[in-house]
Amino acid sequence: MEYFGYIAAFLTTASFLPQAIKTIKTKDTESISLLMYSMFVLGVVLWLVYGIVIKDIPIIIANIFTFSLSGTILVVKIINK
C-alpha cells in the first residue's frame, strides 16, 4: 500500500512543475490568485510538518518538492504585485 502513497505524492507534486516552469519563464502571474497560493503554500508547510511528526516518508518528500515548486510560484507572484 505504501506504493500508492509514493505514486500519489509523485503525481500531485509533478503537477506543479509545468506551472512553475511557465511562471519562471514568462513571469506572468496575473491570472494566479495570491490568496489561493498563499493558503496552499501554508497548507503544504503544515502537511510537511505533519509528515515529519508521523515520520511518513512519502508525505515528507512530496511536500518538500511541492513547497519548492508552489513556493517559487508564490514568490514570483509577490514580486510581480
QUIGI-V183503 format. One record per residue. N is the residue number from 1. SS is DSSP state (A for helix, B for strand, O for the rest). PHI is phi in whole degrees, 0 to 359 (* if undefined). Layout:
{{N/SS/PHI} {N/SS/PHI}}
This chain:
{{1/O/*} {2/A/298} {3/A/299} {4/A/300} {5/A/298} {6/A/294} {7/A/294} {8/A/299} {9/A/298} {10/A/296} {11/A/294} {12/A/291} {13/A/287} {14/A/297} {15/O/295} {16/O/276} {17/A/300} {18/A/301} {19/A/293} {20/A/296} {21/A/298} {22/A/298} {23/A/295} {24/A/295} {25/A/291} {26/A/266} {27/O/61} {28/O/271} {29/O/235} {30/O/302} {31/O/272} {32/O/265} {33/O/282} {34/A/296} {35/A/297} {36/A/298} {37/A/291} {38/A/297} {39/A/295} {40/A/296} {41/A/298} {42/A/298} {43/A/299} {44/A/297} {45/A/299} {46/A/293} {47/A/297} {48/A/297} {49/A/300} {50/A/301} {51/A/300} {52/A/294} {53/A/299} {54/A/268} {55/O/57} {56/O/255} {57/A/300} {58/A/301} {59/A/294} {60/A/297} {61/A/298} {62/A/301} {63/A/282} {64/A/297} {65/A/289} {66/A/297} {67/A/298} {68/A/300} {69/A/287} {70/A/289} {71/A/296} {72/A/297} {73/A/299} {74/A/297} {75/A/297} {76/A/297} {77/A/299} {78/A/294} {79/A/298} {80/A/286} {81/O/287}}
